[in-house]
Amino acid sequence: MLKGKKILLGVTGSIAAFKAPALVRLFVKQGAEVKVLMTDEAKHFVSPLTLSTLSKNAVISTFVKTNEGVWNSHVELGLWADIFLIAPATANTIGKMAHGICDNILLATYLSAKCNVYVAPAMDADMFAHPSTQNNLQMLRDFGNIILPVGDGELASGLSGEGRMLEPEEILELLIHTTQATEKLKGKKVLVTAGPTHESIDPVRFIGNHSSGRMGFAIAEEFARHGAQVTLISGPTEMHQSNNIKRIDVTSAEEMYEKTVKQFDKTDIAVMSAAVADYAPEKVSITKIKKSGNELHLKLKKTKDILAELGRMKNKKQLLIGFALETDNEVENAVKKLNAKNLDFIVLNSLKSKGAGFAHQTNKITIIDKKGNKTDYKLKSKSEVAQDIVHKVISMMHA
Ligand code: CTP
């Protein structure tokens, strides 16, 4: 699976750097082309000569080739790579990656990279468990990077616990697994809606909801990481997307309907995660409504159901996924929506689950597909939930 792939290996200053030569050998044996970037600290643990000999390429660790008076282009390296693996990744490097610090060529290349970035953390158990490290890792996940698990066992400090870098064979296996999944979605056109809609009452007021857009953005990132061409139609949010995602901003349900319907015939997979207003003011006042009397009555009219419209337009090759947010008779209501809107599967969010829904970083979902299969997932971060949703899409594509 890795034959012909261009792998950039970033090595940072951890004792686990002694596993880097074994990684390079495994990649070369697979037929991959390997280039190695390393930090100065990493050179205490493994020699650049070993890594350049095994990779058959000069190891890069400085911005400038001083003898030749030319720079090492981190931009070119970032574009060259199909896969950028940082292994081992120290707490220091992870923290800098999360906060945009680029005081060495490895970090500058990270900021330039357009490919999938894999991070294999390696550190002592307490460093790994520290909220600061965990927050930084979560930020990297939210950027769309893939954080590999850590091993549990003996550590260089003499302590035992979670923080060991995975063994080279385990890293290889995970890379192959993800690359296979990536191949399946490469070039597929994916349409995602995200965030709330705002329905104007007058020039200064609107009806909205608490959706942050986080779930939809995480789904868009996950598809993009799998090589799909993603169009994200977003209501008003504070969220930012990677530059390989095409974003269309909308405000109202009507606008979201127009833009989404227009894109749909060019779409292979559509995931409608936006919290679209079901009703909007019948009339929008062109001037600010002045305060008068004790009551104000607003007449609302139903908005168009985007998902239901796509369900009507859908052809046999297209996959359509919807969300359901329910407070009671959850499964029954979700199944009704799945059938009524002609979906391939529906993602049910229960507001009864603690830590799930709009205002949280986490979510707890149940997926129900059109064949009646029902899977309950644990409470997870929204980026992990996005992975589960994309895996389900991949399994349905080849079902
Ligand atoms: N949806 C949509 N257009 C609307 C309303 C909802 O596309 N005007 C989509 C949402 O993006 C979501 C799904 O429909 O994928 C379910 O939304 P939800 O509000 O839970 O269900 P409704 O069908 O609106 O029904 P109800 O509010 O009565 O539960």
Residues whose N, C-alpha, C, O or C-beta is under 5 A from the ligand:
A	BS01	CTP	M272 S273 A274 A275 V276 A277 D278 T303 K304 D305 I306 L307 G322 F323 A324 L325
